Amino acid sequence: MDQDKDKDKGTRYVSRLTKSTVALILAGGRGSRLYELTQWRAKPALYFGGKYRIIDFPLSNCINSGIRNIGVLTQYKAHSLVRHVMRGWGHFKRELGESVEILPASQRYSDQWYLGTADAIWQNMDIIRAERPEYILVLSGDHIYKMDYGEMLVAHVESGADMTVCCMEVPVEEAAGAFGVMQVDVTDRVVDFQEKPEQPAEIPDKPGMTLASMGNYIFNTEFLFDVLTRDADNKSSSHDFGHDLIPKLIKTNHVQAHRFRSMEEGKPTYWRDVGTLDSFWQANMELAGTTPPLDLYDPYWPLWTYQEQLPPAKFVFDDDNRRGMAVDSLVSGGCIVSGSLVRRSVLFSSVRVNSFCTVQESVILPNVEIGRNCKLRKCIIDRNCIIPKGTVIGLDHNQDRSNGFRVTESGVVLVTRGMLGQPESVV
């Protein structure tokens, strides 16, 4: 009985902390290394995993962690992102202290748009202050992972820190020039921080590994407001957490590291920055595997999204030379595979594959129509593309480039409506 009481007390403790927290998701990034795939949408609005968008992952993490007061800070080409959040996440009850609100760059404190990650929070200070939170959780809006923020929040409070930085162990060569990295003492207090160094410091007892920042932070609210106000007055600052605030704060305040580990014991930590066409393709391909590293089917940590009401996926014709089938693939609602073979691919909603086609190792975004007798291999096909009958993509990269498609170093081929001479769609 005493153990049950202790467990309940711990649960209530976490619940009180999460209810006293406002989460702010930074979702204004362009994702320039994704090229034409983010020409009309912000990176957090990019499709992922058959039916989701990237923004759904930090939002789902918040909801599953018990944090239900959330602001989504938008800037770059935010129309599809705003529409998705309003459709899929606009049903929370304000009367119960729940909300998912859009916070666009509206020049509340400045004549500028958001100048950096810290400036984005500062320009919304009056809105945040009205919620009267004890803690502020700042999240990157463009990564794929599952994480219980409640554990990080408890660790932050119990450490007595002013700021906690979420980090993970990554190979030095992977972090070089790509991530902010930190050094910590034996209590995981941060003693040094460098933003995207070319030669990251190694973890002393783990050669070849470094501690990389995930871009997720927890602050005591009044401390953050004071820091942001001083930073806003600093004309030489770029107003960015990694470049400006963290290096200064570790010298004057208590900044703690929180190591992100897998929610499933014995399994490697899953975190993906799908910031390039190759990494976007690879992360989607992983999900089509027999035992994917990210479990989309976990009933204890559901992933929420907006999903159109669509009929079930359909596979038609069962003739020897015309059989509709998909193998080692994800196929979403509204799809019709008609007399064609789909192998190791991800088909988003309402994709139509007409007869006598072969689609292999490809990511097909919503509402794509593939004409008869097409052969597609290792492709990313953007939303609403109409692939003419007889088209071959991914088998001859010289021909792909000649057709105006983008081919990556690893041979992934990106196709958009503009490349096909079709009117671009803002989605």
Salt bridges, closest charged atoms under 4 A:
GLU36 OE1 - ARG406 NE 2.84
ASP56 OD1 - HIS84 NE2 2.82
GLU98 OE2 - ARG68 NH1 3.46
GLU101 OE2 - ARG94 NH1 3.49
ASP126 OD2 - ARG108 NH2 2.50
GLU131 OE2 - ARG94 NH2 2.44
GLU134 OE2 - ARG16 NH1 3.76
ASP142 OD2 - LYS43 NZ 3.86
ASP142 OD1 - HIS143 NE2 3.42
GLU169 OE1 - LYS206 NZ 2.78
GLU169 OE2 - ARG259 NH1 2.92
ASP188 OD1 - ARG259 NH2 2.98
GLU222 OE1 - ARG129 NH1 3.64
ASP226 OD2 - ARG230 NH2 2.99
ASP231 OD2 - HIS239 ND1 2.89
GLU264 OE1 - LYS267 NZ 3.34
ASP273 OD1 - LYS43 NZ 2.74
ASP273 OD1 - HIS143 NE2 3.92
GLU286 OE1 - ARG272 NE 3.23
ASP298 OD2 - LYS146 NZ 3.47
ASP318 OD1 - ARG323 NE 2.56
ASP320 OD1 - ARG323 NH2 3.28
GLU361 OE2 - ARG344 NH1 2.93
ASP382 OD1 - ARG41 NH2 3.21
